Amino acid sequence: MATYLVLVVVAMLCAGATAQSGCTNVLIGMSPCLNYITGSSSTPSQQCCTQLANVVRSSPRCLCQVLNGGGSSFGININQTQALALPDSCNVQTPPISSCNGKDAITYMHFNFYHQPFA
């Protein structure tokens, strides 16, 4: 029942926030990360990390929408600290800032700044 509820909530979030962006299926695939990015879990699952790596490879722009607060309109409170820590927690490097455009770029810049390795 809880898994079904999570999938329904993620589907609602994705349908409302990304219906025209092509990210709906990508973000539904990120449902294993929901407990972590909402602060319900202190560590992401292996399935979450695998999905994050897949999204970074295939659809990095969709990450901008996750971090842009789309969940709040559906009552999903994304913990920004947890969401921003996800790549480090999963040992996944995020793509360059140029992957985002417009209003998502500011969020993505913040996301990328904290997750780029320093030389």
NUGU-324739 format. One record per residue: residue number from 1; x, y, z of N, C-alpha, C in turn; residue in three letters. Coordinates in Angstrom, 2 decimals, decimal comma. Layout:
N
r lotor = NUM&n.c1 = X&n.c2 = Y&n.c3 = Z&ca.c1 = X&ca.c2 = Y&ca.c3 = Z&c.c1 = X&c.c2 = Y&c.c3 = Z&bati = ala
...
This chain:
119
r lotor = 1&n.c1 = 0,82&n.c2 = -1,19&n.c3 = 0,00&ca.c1 = 0,00&ca.c2 = 0,00&ca.c3 = 0,00&c.c1 = 0,86&c.c2 = 1,25&c.c3 = 0,00&bati = met
r lotor = 2&n.c1 = 1,92&n.c2 = 1,28&n.c3 = 0,84&ca.c1 = 2,79&ca.c2 = 2,45&ca.c3 = 0,90&c.c1 = 3,50&c.c2 = 2,67&c.c3 = -0,43&bati = ala
r lotor = 3&n.c1 = 3,93&n.c2 = 1,57&n.c3 = -1,07&ca.c1 = 4,60&ca.c2 = 1,70&ca.c3 = -2,37&c.c1 = 3,64&c.c2 = 2,28&c.c3 = -3,39&bati = thr
r lotor = 4&n.c1 = 2,41&n.c2 = 1,83&n.c3 = -3,38&ca.c1 = 1,40&ca.c2 = 2,34&ca.c3 = -4,30&c.c1 = 1,19&c.c2 = 3,83&c.c3 = -4,08&bati = tyr
r lotor = 5&n.c1 = 1,10&n.c2 = 4,25&n.c3 = -2,82&ca.c1 = 0,90&ca.c2 = 5,66&ca.c3 = -2,51&c.c1 = 2,08&c.c2 = 6,49&c.c3 = -3,00&bati = leu
r lotor = 6&n.c1 = 3,30&n.c2 = 6,00&n.c3 = -2,80&ca.c1 = 4,49&ca.c2 = 6,72&ca.c3 = -3,27&c.c1 = 4,43&c.c2 = 6,88&c.c3 = -4,79&bati = val
r lotor = 7&n.c1 = 4,07&n.c2 = 5,82&n.c3 = -5,49&ca.c1 = 4,00&ca.c2 = 5,90&ca.c3 = -6,95&c.c1 = 2,93&c.c2 = 6,87&c.c3 = -7,41&bati = leu
r lotor = 8&n.c1 = 1,79&n.c2 = 6,90&n.c3 = -6,74&ca.c1 = 0,73&ca.c2 = 7,84&ca.c3 = -7,09&c.c1 = 1,20&c.c2 = 9,27&c.c3 = -6,87&bati = val
r lotor = 9&n.c1 = 1,83&n.c2 = 9,53&n.c3 = -5,73&ca.c1 = 2,31&ca.c2 = 10,88&ca.c3 = -5,43&c.c1 = 3,36&c.c2 = 11,30&c.c3 = -6,44&bati = val
r lotor = 10&n.c1 = 4,31&n.c2 = 10,42&n.c3 = -6,75&ca.c1 = 5,34&ca.c2 = 10,76&ca.c3 = -7,72&c.c1 = 4,72&c.c2 = 10,99&c.c3 = -9,09&bati = val
r lotor = 11&n.c1 = 3,75&n.c2 = 10,17&n.c3 = -9,46&ca.c1 = 3,08&ca.c2 = 10,36&ca.c3 = -10,75&c.c1 = 2,37&c.c2 = 11,71&c.c3 = -10,81&bati = ala
r lotor = 12&n.c1 = 1,71&n.c2 = 12,09&n.c3 = -9,72&ca.c1 = 1,04&ca.c2 = 13,40&ca.c3 = -9,69&c.c1 = 2,06&c.c2 = 14,52&c.c3 = -9,80&bati = met
r lotor = 13&n.c1 = 3,14&n.c2 = 14,41&n.c3 = -9,08&ca.c1 = 4,20&ca.c2 = 15,42&ca.c3 = -9,13&c.c1 = 4,72&c.c2 = 15,54&c.c3 = -10,55&bati = leu
r lotor = 14&n.c1 = 5,03&n.c2 = 14,43&n.c3 = -11,14&ca.c1 = 5,61&ca.c2 = 14,44&ca.c3 = -12,48&c.c1 = 4,62&c.c2 = 14,95&c.c3 = -13,52&bati = cys
r lotor = 15&n.c1 = 3,37&n.c2 = 14,53&n.c3 = -13,42&ca.c1 = 2,38&ca.c2 = 14,97&ca.c3 = -14,39&c.c1 = 2,17&c.c2 = 16,47&c.c3 = -14,33&bati = ala
r lotor = 16&n.c1 = 2,12&n.c2 = 17,01&n.c3 = -13,14&ca.c1 = 1,90&ca.c2 = 18,45&ca.c3 = -13,00&c.c1 = 3,11&c.c2 = 19,27&c.c3 = -13,32&bati = gly
r lotor = 17&n.c1 = 4,27&n.c2 = 18,85&n.c3 = -12,89&ca.c1 = 5,47&ca.c2 = 19,67&ca.c3 = -13,03&c.c1 = 6,19&c.c2 = 19,47&c.c3 = -14,34&bati = ala
r lotor = 18&n.c1 = 5,99&n.c2 = 18,34&n.c3 = -15,00&ca.c1 = 6,83&ca.c2 = 18,06&ca.c3 = -16,15&c.c1 = 6,08&c.c2 = 17,49&c.c3 = -17,34&bati = thr
r lotor = 19&n.c1 = 4,79&n.c2 = 17,67&n.c3 = -17,41&ca.c1 = 4,01&ca.c2 = 17,06&ca.c3 = -18,47&c.c1 = 4,53&c.c2 = 17,43&c.c3 = -19,85&bati = ala
r lotor = 20&n.c1 = 5,00&n.c2 = 18,64&n.c3 = -20,03&ca.c1 = 5,44&ca.c2 = 19,08&ca.c3 = -21,34&c.c1 = 6,95&c.c2 = 18,97&c.c3 = -21,51&bati = gln
r lotor = 21&n.c1 = 7,66&n.c2 = 18,54&n.c3 = -20,52&ca.c1 = 9,11&ca.c2 = 18,56&ca.c3 = -20,59&c.c1 = 9,72&c.c2 = 17,23&c.c3 = -21,02&bati = ser
r lotor = 22&n.c1 = 8,96&n.c2 = 16,16&n.c3 = -21,02&ca.c1 = 9,51&ca.c2 = 14,86&ca.c3 = -21,34&c.c1 = 10,18&c.c2 = 14,18&c.c3 = -20,16&bati = gly
r lotor = 23&n.c1 = 10,03&n.c2 = 14,71&n.c3 = -18,97&ca.c1 = 10,70&ca.c2 = 14,16&ca.c3 = -17,79&c.c1 = 9,78&c.c2 = 13,28&c.c3 = -16,95&bati = cys
r lotor = 24&n.c1 = 8,54&n.c2 = 13,14&n.c3 = -17,31&ca.c1 = 7,60&ca.c2 = 12,40&ca.c3 = -16,48&c.c1 = 8,09&c.c2 = 10,99&c.c3 = -16,17&bati = thr
r lotor = 25&n.c1 = 8,40&n.c2 = 10,21&n.c3 = -17,20&ca.c1 = 8,83&ca.c2 = 8,83&ca.c3 = -16,97&c.c1 = 10,16&c.c2 = 8,77&c.c3 = -16,24&bati = asn
r lotor = 26&n.c1 = 11,03&n.c2 = 9,72&n.c3 = -16,54&ca.c1 = 12,33&ca.c2 = 9,78&ca.c3 = -15,86&c.c1 = 12,13&c.c2 = 9,98&c.c3 = -14,36&bati = val
r lotor = 27&n.c1 = 11,27&n.c2 = 10,93&n.c3 = -14,01&ca.c1 = 11,06&ca.c2 = 11,23&ca.c3 = -12,60&c.c1 = 10,29&c.c2 = 10,14&c.c3 = -11,88&bati = leu
r lotor = 28&n.c1 = 9,39&n.c2 = 9,47&n.c3 = -12,57&ca.c1 = 8,72&ca.c2 = 8,31&ca.c3 = -11,96&c.c1 = 9,76&c.c2 = 7,24&c.c3 = -11,64&bati = ile
r lotor = 29&n.c1 = 10,74&n.c2 = 7,09&n.c3 = -12,50&ca.c1 = 11,82&ca.c2 = 6,15&ca.c3 = -12,26&c.c1 = 12,67&c.c2 = 6,50&c.c3 = -11,04&bati = gly
r lotor = 30&n.c1 = 12,62&n.c2 = 7,78&n.c3 = -10,64&ca.c1 = 13,37&ca.c2 = 8,23&ca.c3 = -9,47&c.c1 = 12,61&c.c2 = 7,99&c.c3 = -8,16&bati = met
r lotor = 31&n.c1 = 11,47&n.c2 = 7,33&n.c3 = -8,22&ca.c1 = 10,67&ca.c2 = 7,11&ca.c3 = -7,01&c.c1 = 11,42&c.c2 = 6,41&c.c3 = -5,89&bati = ser
r lotor = 32&n.c1 = 12,43&n.c2 = 5,56&n.c3 = -6,16&ca.c1 = 13,18&ca.c2 = 4,98&ca.c3 = -5,05&c.c1 = 13,93&c.c2 = 6,02&c.c3 = -4,21&bati = pro
r lotor = 33&n.c1 = 14,09&n.c2 = 7,23&n.c3 = -4,73&ca.c1 = 14,79&ca.c2 = 8,29&ca.c3 = -4,01&c.c1 = 13,86&c.c2 = 9,14&c.c3 = -3,15&bati = cys
r lotor = 34&n.c1 = 12,56&n.c2 = 8,93&n.c3 = -3,26&ca.c1 = 11,60&ca.c2 = 9,79&ca.c3 = -2,58&c.c1 = 11,81&c.c2 = 9,83&c.c3 = -1,08&bati = leu
r lotor = 35&n.c1 = 12,04&n.c2 = 8,68&n.c3 = -0,45&ca.c1 = 12,25&ca.c2 = 8,68&ca.c3 = 1,01&c.c1 = 13,47&c.c2 = 9,51&c.c3 = 1,39&bati = asn
r lotor = 36&n.c1 = 14,51&n.c2 = 9,44&n.c3 = 0,59&ca.c1 = 15,73&ca.c2 = 10,18&ca.c3 = 0,91&c.c1 = 15,53&c.c2 = 11,69&c.c3 = 0,70&bati = tyr
r lotor = 37&n.c1 = 14,99&n.c2 = 12,09&n.c3 = -0,45&ca.c1 = 14,89&ca.c2 = 13,53&ca.c3 = -0,73&c.c1 = 13,79&c.c2 = 14,23&c.c3 = 0,06&bati = ile
r lotor = 38&n.c1 = 12,91&n.c2 = 13,46&n.c3 = 0,69&ca.c1 = 11,92&ca.c2 = 14,08&ca.c3 = 1,58&c.c1 = 12,39&c.c2 = 14,06&c.c3 = 3,02&bati = thr
r lotor = 39&n.c1 = 13,55&n.c2 = 13,46&n.c3 = 3,28&ca.c1 = 14,10&ca.c2 = 13,43&ca.c3 = 4,63&c.c1 = 13,61&c.c2 = 12,27&c.c3 = 5,47&bati = gly
r lotor = 40&n.c1 = 12,87&n.c2 = 11,33&n.c3 = 4,88&ca.c1 = 12,37&ca.c2 = 10,18&ca.c3 = 5,63&c.c1 = 13,43&c.c2 = 9,12&c.c3 = 5,87&bati = ser
r lotor = 41&n.c1 = 14,51&n.c2 = 9,19&n.c3 = 5,10&ca.c1 = 15,60&ca.c2 = 8,22&ca.c3 = 5,23&c.c1 = 16,92&c.c2 = 8,99&c.c3 = 5,23&bati = ser
r lotor = 42&n.c1 = 17,87&n.c2 = 8,53&n.c3 = 6,03&ca.c1 = 19,15&ca.c2 = 9,23&ca.c3 = 6,12&c.c1 = 20,15&c.c2 = 8,77&c.c3 = 5,06&bati = ser
r lotor = 43&n.c1 = 19,87&n.c2 = 7,67&n.c3 = 4,39&ca.c1 = 20,74&ca.c2 = 7,21&ca.c3 = 3,31&c.c1 = 19,88&c.c2 = 6,76&c.c3 = 2,13&bati = thr
r lotor = 44&n.c1 = 20,34&n.c2 = 7,06&n.c3 = 0,91&ca.c1 = 19,58&ca.c2 = 6,60&ca.c3 = -0,26&c.c1 = 19,80&c.c2 = 5,11&c.c3 = -0,48&bati = pro
r lotor = 45&n.c1 = 18,82&n.c2 = 4,46&n.c3 = -1,05&ca.c1 = 18,94&ca.c2 = 3,04&ca.c3 = -1,36&c.c1 = 19,84&c.c2 = 2,85&c.c3 = -2,58&bati = ser
r lotor = 46&n.c1 = 20,32&n.c2 = 1,63&n.c3 = -2,76&ca.c1 = 21,14&ca.c2 = 1,33&ca.c3 = -3,94&c.c1 = 20,32&c.c2 = 1,54&c.c3 = -5,21&bati = gln
r lotor = 47&n.c1 = 19,03&n.c2 = 1,19&n.c3 = -5,15&ca.c1 = 18,15&ca.c2 = 1,39&ca.c3 = -6,31&c.c1 = 18,04&c.c2 = 2,87&c.c3 = -6,65&bati = gln
r lotor = 48&n.c1 = 17,96&n.c2 = 3,72&n.c3 = -5,64&ca.c1 = 17,92&ca.c2 = 5,16&ca.c3 = -5,84&c.c1 = 19,19&c.c2 = 5,63&c.c3 = -6,54&bati = cys
r lotor = 49&n.c1 = 20,33&n.c2 = 5,20&n.c3 = -6,04&ca.c1 = 21,61&ca.c2 = 5,62&ca.c3 = -6,62&c.c1 = 21,76&c.c2 = 5,15&c.c3 = -8,06&bati = cys
r lotor = 50&n.c1 = 21,30&n.c2 = 3,95&n.c3 = -8,34&ca.c1 = 21,34&ca.c2 = 3,44&ca.c3 = -9,71&c.c1 = 20,48&c.c2 = 4,30&c.c3 = -10,62&bati = thr
r lotor = 51&n.c1 = 19,27&n.c2 = 4,64&n.c3 = -10,15&ca.c1 = 18,38&ca.c2 = 5,49&ca.c3 = -10,95&c.c1 = 18,97&c.c2 = 6,88&c.c3 = -11,15&bati = gln
r lotor = 52&n.c1 = 19,57&n.c2 = 7,44&n.c3 = -10,10&ca.c1 = 20,19&ca.c2 = 8,76&ca.c3 = -10,22&c.c1 = 21,28&c.c2 = 8,72&c.c3 = -11,29&bati = leu
r lotor = 53&n.c1 = 22,13&n.c2 = 7,72&n.c3 = -11,26&ca.c1 = 23,20&ca.c2 = 7,59&ca.c3 = -12,27&c.c1 = 22,61&c.c2 = 7,48&c.c3 = -13,67&bati = ala
r lotor = 54&n.c1 = 21,52&n.c2 = 6,75&n.c3 = -13,81&ca.c1 = 20,86&ca.c2 = 6,62&ca.c3 = -15,12&c.c1 = 20,33&c.c2 = 7,97&c.c3 = -15,60&bati = asn
r lotor = 55&n.c1 = 19,72&n.c2 = 8,73&n.c3 = -14,70&ca.c1 = 19,17&ca.c2 = 10,04&ca.c3 = -15,07&c.c1 = 20,30&c.c2 = 11,00&c.c3 = -15,44&bati = val
r lotor = 56&n.c1 = 21,37&n.c2 = 10,98&n.c3 = -14,70&ca.c1 = 22,51&ca.c2 = 11,86&ca.c3 = -15,01&c.c1 = 23,04&c.c2 = 11,54&c.c3 = -16,40&bati = val
r lotor = 57&n.c1 = 23,08&n.c2 = 10,26&n.c3 = -16,77&ca.c1 = 23,56&ca.c2 = 9,87&ca.c3 = -18,10&c.c1 = 22,56&c.c2 = 10,20&c.c3 = -19,20&bati = arg
r lotor = 58&n.c1 = 21,27&n.c2 = 9,95&n.c3 = -18,95&ca.c1 = 20,29&ca.c2 = 10,03&ca.c3 = -20,03&c.c1 = 19,49&c.c2 = 11,32&c.c3 = -20,08&bati = ser
r lotor = 59&n.c1 = 19,16&n.c2 = 11,92&n.c3 = -18,94&ca.c1 = 18,26&ca.c2 = 13,07&ca.c3 = -18,91&c.c1 = 18,64&c.c2 = 14,04&c.c3 = -17,79&bati = ser
r lotor = 60&n.c1 = 19,82&n.c2 = 14,61&n.c3 = -17,82&ca.c1 = 20,26&ca.c2 = 15,45&ca.c3 = -16,70&c.c1 = 19,38&c.c2 = 16,67&c.c3 = -16,45&bati = pro
r lotor = 61&n.c1 = 18,71&n.c2 = 17,18&n.c3 = -17,46&ca.c1 = 17,84&ca.c2 = 18,36&ca.c3 = -17,27&c.c1 = 16,67&c.c2 = 18,05&c.c3 = -16,34&bati = arg
r lotor = 62&n.c1 = 16,28&n.c2 = 16,81&n.c3 = -16,28&ca.c1 = 15,17&ca.c2 = 16,45&ca.c3 = -15,39&c.c1 = 15,52&c.c2 = 16,68&c.c3 = -13,93&bati = cys
r lotor = 63&n.c1 = 16,80&n.c2 = 16,62&n.c3 = -13,59&ca.c1 = 17,21&ca.c2 = 16,88&ca.c3 = -12,21&c.c1 = 16,92&c.c2 = 18,32&c.c3 = -11,82&bati = leu
r lotor = 64&n.c1 = 17,01&n.c2 = 19,24&n.c3 = -12,77&ca.c1 = 16,71&ca.c2 = 20,64&ca.c3 = -12,48&c.c1 = 15,28&c.c2 = 20,78&c.c3 = -11,97&bati = cys
r lotor = 65&n.c1 = 14,36&n.c2 = 20,06&n.c3 = -12,59&ca.c1 = 12,96&ca.c2 = 20,16&ca.c3 = -12,21&c.c1 = 12,69&c.c2 = 19,55&c.c3 = -10,84&bati = gln
r lotor = 66&n.c1 = 13,41&n.c2 = 18,50&n.c3 = -10,51&ca.c1 = 13,25&ca.c2 = 17,90&ca.c3 = -9,18&c.c1 = 13,62&c.c2 = 18,92&c.c3 = -8,11&bati = val
r lotor = 67&n.c1 = 14,72&n.c2 = 19,63&n.c3 = -8,34&ca.c1 = 15,22&ca.c2 = 20,57&ca.c3 = -7,34&c.c1 = 14,53&c.c2 = 21,92&c.c3 = -7,37&bati = leu
r lotor = 68&n.c1 = 13,70&n.c2 = 22,15&n.c3 = -8,37&ca.c1 = 13,07&ca.c2 = 23,46&ca.c3 = -8,52&c.c1 = 11,79&c.c2 = 23,61&c.c3 = -7,70&bati = asn
r lotor = 69&n.c1 = 11,54&n.c2 = 22,70&n.c3 = -6,79&ca.c1 = 10,40&ca.c2 = 22,84&ca.c3 = -5,88&c.c1 = 9,07&c.c2 = 22,39&c.c3 = -6,44&bati = gly
r lotor = 70&n.c1 = 9,07&n.c2 = 21,59&n.c3 = -7,49&ca.c1 = 7,82&ca.c2 = 21,14&ca.c3 = -8,09&c.c1 = 6,94&c.c2 = 20,33&c.c3 = -7,16&bati = gly
r lotor = 71&n.c1 = 7,51&n.c2 = 19,68&n.c3 = -6,17&ca.c1 = 6,73&ca.c2 = 18,84&ca.c3 = -5,27&c.c1 = 5,86&c.c2 = 19,60&c.c3 = -4,30&bati = gly
r lotor = 72&n.c1 = 6,20&n.c2 = 20,85&n.c3 = -4,01&ca.c1 = 5,46&ca.c2 = 21,59&ca.c3 = -2,99&c.c1 = 4,00&c.c2 = 21,82&c.c3 = -3,37&bati = ser
r lotor = 73&n.c1 = 3,70&n.c2 = 21,94&n.c3 = -4,65&ca.c1 = 2,32&ca.c2 = 22,17&ca.c3 = -5,05&c.c1 = 1,45&c.c2 = 20,94&c.c3 = -4,83&bati = ser
r lotor = 74&n.c1 = 2,07&n.c2 = 19,78&n.c3 = -4,60&ca.c1 = 1,33&ca.c2 = 18,55&ca.c3 = -4,34&c.c1 = 1,50&c.c2 = 18,08&c.c3 = -2,90&bati = phe
r lotor = 75&n.c1 = 2,04&n.c2 = 18,94&n.c3 = -2,06&ca.c1 = 2,22&ca.c2 = 18,59&ca.c3 = -0,66&c.c1 = 3,44&c.c2 = 17,74&c.c3 = -0,39&bati = gly
r lotor = 76&n.c1 = 4,33&n.c2 = 17,62&n.c3 = -1,37&ca.c1 = 5,57&ca.c2 = 16,88&ca.c3 = -1,16&c.c1 = 6,63&c.c2 = 17,89&c.c3 = -0,79&bati = ile
r lotor = 77&n.c1 = 7,14&n.c2 = 17,77&n.c3 = 0,40&ca.c1 = 8,17&ca.c2 = 18,69&ca.c3 = 0,87&c.c1 = 9,54&c.c2 = 18,08&c.c3 = 0,63&bati = asn
r lotor = 78&n.c1 = 10,18&n.c2 = 18,51&n.c3 = -0,44&ca.c1 = 11,51&ca.c2 = 18,03&ca.c3 = -0,75&c.c1 = 12,49&c.c2 = 18,74&c.c3 = 0,17&bati = ile
r lotor = 79&n.c1 = 13,26&n.c2 = 17,95&n.c3 = 0,88&ca.c1 = 14,29&ca.c2 = 18,48&ca.c3 = 1,76&c.c1 = 15,48&c.c2 = 18,87&c.c3 = 0,88&bati = asn
r lotor = 80&n.c1 = 15,67&n.c2 = 20,18&n.c3 = 0,69&ca.c1 = 16,72&ca.c2 = 20,65&ca.c3 = -0,21&c.c1 = 18,10&c.c2 = 20,16&c.c3 = 0,21&bati = gln
r lotor = 81&n.c1 = 18,35&n.c2 = 20,10&n.c3 = 1,49&ca.c1 = 19,65&ca.c2 = 19,61&ca.c3 = 1,97&c.c1 = 19,87&c.c2 = 18,17&c.c3 = 1,53&bati = thr
r lotor = 82&n.c1 = 18,84&n.c2 = 17,34&n.c3 = 1,72&ca.c1 = 18,95&ca.c2 = 15,94&ca.c3 = 1,30&c.c1 = 19,06&c.c2 = 15,83&c.c3 = -0,21&bati = gln
r lotor = 83&n.c1 = 18,23&n.c2 = 16,59&n.c3 = -0,93&ca.c1 = 18,26&ca.c2 = 16,52&ca.c3 = -2,40&c.c1 = 19,62&c.c2 = 16,94&c.c3 = -2,93&bati = ala
r lotor = 84&n.c1 = 20,19&n.c2 = 17,98&n.c3 = -2,35&ca.c1 = 21,50&ca.c2 = 18,46&ca.c3 = -2,79&c.c1 = 22,62&c.c2 = 17,50&c.c3 = -2,41&bati = leu
r lotor = 85&n.c1 = 22,40&n.c2 = 16,71&n.c3 = -1,37&ca.c1 = 23,41&ca.c2 = 15,74&ca.c3 = -0,93&c.c1 = 23,33&c.c2 = 14,42&c.c3 = -1,69&bati = ala
r lotor = 86&n.c1 = 22,26&n.c2 = 14,22&n.c3 = -2,43&ca.c1 = 22,05&ca.c2 = 12,93&ca.c3 = -3,09&c.c1 = 23,22&c.c2 = 12,50&c.c3 = -3,98&bati = leu
r lotor = 87&n.c1 = 23,73&n.c2 = 13,34&n.c3 = -4,87&ca.c1 = 24,85&ca.c2 = 12,88&ca.c3 = -5,70&c.c1 = 26,07&c.c2 = 12,44&c.c3 = -4,88&bati = pro
r lotor = 88&n.c1 = 26,42&n.c2 = 13,18&n.c3 = -3,85&ca.c1 = 27,54&ca.c2 = 12,78&ca.c3 = -3,00&c.c1 = 27,24&c.c2 = 11,47&c.c3 = -2,28&bati = asp
r lotor = 89&n.c1 = 26,03&n.c2 = 11,35&n.c3 = -1,77&ca.c1 = 25,64&ca.c2 = 10,14&ca.c3 = -1,05&c.c1 = 25,67&c.c2 = 8,91&c.c3 = -1,95&bati = ser
r lotor = 90&n.c1 = 25,40&n.c2 = 9,13&n.c3 = -3,24&ca.c1 = 25,40&ca.c2 = 8,04&ca.c3 = -4,21&c.c1 = 26,72&c.c2 = 7,94&c.c3 = -4,97&bati = cys
r lotor = 91&n.c1 = 27,65&n.c2 = 8,86&n.c3 = -4,69&ca.c1 = 28,92&ca.c2 = 8,91&ca.c3 = -5,41&c.c1 = 28,71&c.c2 = 9,03&c.c3 = -6,92&bati = asn
r lotor = 92&n.c1 = 27,81&n.c2 = 9,95&n.c3 = -7,30&ca.c1 = 27,49&ca.c2 = 10,22&ca.c3 = -8,70&c.c1 = 27,82&c.c2 = 11,67&c.c3 = -8,99&bati = val
r lotor = 93&n.c1 = 28,63&n.c2 = 11,89&n.c3 = -10,02&ca.c1 = 28,99&ca.c2 = 13,27&ca.c3 = -10,39&c.c1 = 27,90&c.c2 = 13,86&c.c3 = -11,27&bati = gln
r lotor = 94&n.c1 = 27,50&n.c2 = 15,09&n.c3 = -10,97&ca.c1 = 26,47&ca.c2 = 15,76&ca.c3 = -11,75&c.c1 = 27,07&c.c2 = 16,36&c.c3 = -13,01&bati = thr
r lotor = 95&n.c1 = 26,24&n.c2 = 16,60&n.c3 = -14,02&ca.c1 = 26,71&ca.c2 = 17,20&ca.c3 = -15,28&c.c1 = 27,01&c.c2 = 18,69&c.c3 = -15,12&bati = pro
r lotor = 96&n.c1 = 27,59&n.c2 = 19,31&n.c3 = -16,15&ca.c1 = 27,93&ca.c2 = 20,73&ca.c3 = -16,08&c.c1 = 26,69&c.c2 = 21,62&c.c3 = -16,00&bati = pro
r lotor = 97&n.c1 = 26,90&n.c2 = 22,83&n.c3 = -15,52&ca.c1 = 25,82&ca.c2 = 23,81&ca.c3 = -15,37&c.c1 = 25,09&c.c2 = 24,06&c.c3 = -16,68&bati = ile
r lotor = 98&n.c1 = 25,79&n.c2 = 23,98&n.c3 = -17,78&ca.c1 = 25,19&ca.c2 = 24,27&ca.c3 = -19,08&c.c1 = 24,06&c.c2 = 23,31&c.c3 = -19,44&bati = ser
r lotor = 99&n.c1 = 23,89&n.c2 = 22,25&n.c3 = -18,66&ca.c1 = 22,80&ca.c2 = 21,30&ca.c3 = -18,91&c.c1 = 21,43&c.c2 = 21,87&c.c3 = -18,58&bati = ser
r lotor = 100&n.c1 = 21,38&n.c2 = 22,96&n.c3 = -17,83&ca.c1 = 20,11&ca.c2 = 23,60&ca.c3 = -17,48&c.c1 = 20,01&c.c2 = 24,96&c.c3 = -18,15&bati = cys
r lotor = 101&n.c1 = 18,78&n.c2 = 25,35&n.c3 = -18,43&ca.c1 = 18,51&ca.c2 = 26,67&ca.c3 = -19,01&c.c1 = 17,47&c.c2 = 27,40&c.c3 = -18,19&bati = asn
r lotor = 102&n.c1 = 17,38&n.c2 = 28,70&n.c3 = -18,35&ca.c1 = 16,33&ca.c2 = 29,51&ca.c3 = -17,74&c.c1 = 16,33&c.c2 = 29,46&c.c3 = -16,24&bati = gly
r lotor = 103&n.c1 = 15,12&n.c2 = 29,41&n.c3 = -15,67&ca.c1 = 14,99&ca.c2 = 29,47&ca.c3 = -14,21&c.c1 = 15,60&c.c2 = 28,26&c.c3 = -13,52&bati = lys
r lotor = 104&n.c1 = 15,67&n.c2 = 27,13&n.c3 = -14,22&ca.c1 = 16,28&ca.c2 = 25,95&ca.c3 = -13,63&c.c1 = 17,78&c.c2 = 26,10&c.c3 = -13,46&bati = asp
r lotor = 105&n.c1 = 18,40&n.c2 = 26,98&n.c3 = -14,24&ca.c1 = 19,86&ca.c2 = 27,12&ca.c3 = -14,22&c.c1 = 20,36&c.c2 = 27,57&c.c3 = -12,85&bati = ala
r lotor = 106&n.c1 = 19,64&n.c2 = 28,46&n.c3 = -12,18&ca.c1 = 20,08&ca.c2 = 28,94&ca.c3 = -10,87&c.c1 = 20,09&c.c2 = 27,79&c.c3 = -9,88&bati = ile
r lotor = 107&n.c1 = 19,03&n.c2 = 27,03&n.c3 = -9,84&ca.c1 = 18,98&ca.c2 = 25,88&ca.c3 = -8,95&c.c1 = 20,07&c.c2 = 24,88&c.c3 = -9,31&bati = thr
r lotor = 108&n.c1 = 20,22&n.c2 = 24,63&n.c3 = -10,58&ca.c1 = 21,19&ca.c2 = 23,65&ca.c3 = -11,02&c.c1 = 22,61&c.c2 = 24,11&c.c3 = -10,72&bati = tyr
r lotor = 109&n.c1 = 22,87&n.c2 = 25,43&n.c3 = -10,85&ca.c1 = 24,18&ca.c2 = 25,96&ca.c3 = -10,51&c.c1 = 24,49&c.c2 = 25,66&c.c3 = -9,05&bati = met
r lotor = 110&n.c1 = 23,52&n.c2 = 25,90&n.c3 = -8,17&ca.c1 = 23,69&ca.c2 = 25,64&ca.c3 = -6,75&c.c1 = 23,96&c.c2 = 24,15&c.c3 = -6,53&bati = his
r lotor = 111&n.c1 = 23,16&n.c2 = 23,32&n.c3 = -7,18&ca.c1 = 23,29&ca.c2 = 21,88&ca.c3 = -7,08&c.c1 = 24,68&c.c2 = 21,46&c.c3 = -7,55&bati = phe
r lotor = 112&n.c1 = 25,11&n.c2 = 21,97&n.c3 = -8,67&ca.c1 = 26,38&ca.c2 = 21,59&ca.c3 = -9,26&c.c1 = 27,56&c.c2 = 22,11&c.c3 = -8,46&bati = asn
r lotor = 113&n.c1 = 27,47&n.c2 = 23,31&n.c3 = -7,93&ca.c1 = 28,56&ca.c2 = 23,91&ca.c3 = -7,18&c.c1 = 28,97&c.c2 = 23,03&c.c3 = -6,01&bati = phe
r lotor = 114&n.c1 = 27,99&n.c2 = 22,53&n.c3 = -5,31&ca.c1 = 28,29&ca.c2 = 21,73&ca.c3 = -4,12&c.c1 = 28,68&c.c2 = 20,30&c.c3 = -4,43&bati = tyr
r lotor = 115&n.c1 = 28,55&n.c2 = 19,89&n.c3 = -5,68&ca.c1 = 28,81&ca.c2 = 18,49&ca.c3 = -6,00&c.c1 = 29,90&c.c2 = 18,29&c.c3 = -7,04&bati = his
r lotor = 116&n.c1 = 30,61&n.c2 = 19,32&n.c3 = -7,41&ca.c1 = 31,73&ca.c2 = 19,17&ca.c3 = -8,32&c.c1 = 33,00&c.c2 = 18,94&c.c3 = -7,51&bati = gln
r lotor = 117&n.c1 = 33,82&n.c2 = 17,99&n.c3 = -7,92&ca.c1 = 35,07&ca.c2 = 17,79&ca.c3 = -7,20&c.c1 = 36,01&c.c2 = 18,97&c.c3 = -7,42&bati = pro
r lotor = 118&n.c1 = 36,72&n.c2 = 19,34&n.c3 = -6,39&ca.c1 = 37,68&ca.c2 = 20,43&ca.c3 = -6,51&c.c1 = 39,03&c.c2 = 19,86&c.c3 = -6,90&bati = phe
r lotor = 119&n.c1 = 39,70&n.c2 = 20,56&n.c3 = -7,80&ca.c1 = 41,01&ca.c2 = 20,09&ca.c3 = -8,30&c.c1 = 42,10&c.c2 = 20,33&c.c3 = -7,28&bati = ala
